[in-house]
Amino acid sequence: MKTKQRYGDIKVMTDDQLSDELLKLKKEQFNLRFQRATGQLENTSRVRVVRREIARVKTVASQKRRTAAK
């Protein structure tokens, strides 16, 4: 259920908001990878969640660009 709510939030974002969100998620992904490499990562499932969030944001951005091109 949480995923559907998050996807709905992402769908209504503007292009600028999507790029900001993508940047924020990429930074978080980098920090999580760094924590995992140094052995400080406690919530290992967060890596997977962030990776999927990045994919969702990229998918919505791609769909919006495709729709705008038509």
C-alpha positions, -999 to 999 in steps of 0.1 A, spaced: 0 0 0 28 24 8 43 19 -27 11 29 -44 9 61 -23 45 69 -31 40 62 -68 10 86 -68 31 113 -52 58 109 -78 33 110 -107 21 145 -97 56 160 -94 68 185 -120 100 178 -141 121 200 -117 107 182 -87 115 148 -103 151 158 -110 155 171 -75 140 139 -61 163 118 -83 194 138 -71 183 133 -35 179 96 -39 212 92 -57 230 109 -28 212 86 -4 222 56 -24 258 67 -24 257 72 13 242 38 19 268 21 -3 295 39 16 280 28 49 278 -8 37 314 -8 26 326 4 60 303 -20 79 282 8 94 249 0 76 222 -12 100 191 -12 77 202 -32 47 168 -33 32 169 5 26 194 -1 -2 168 -20 -22 140 5 -14 161 34 -26 171 16 -58 135 9 -66 125 45 -58 152 57 -83 137 34 -109 102 48 -102 113 84 -106 132 76 -138 102 58 -152 77 86 -144 102 112 -159 105 92 -190 68 88 -194 63 126 -190 90 133 -216 74 109 -240 39 124 -234 52 159 -239 70 149 -272 37 138 -288 
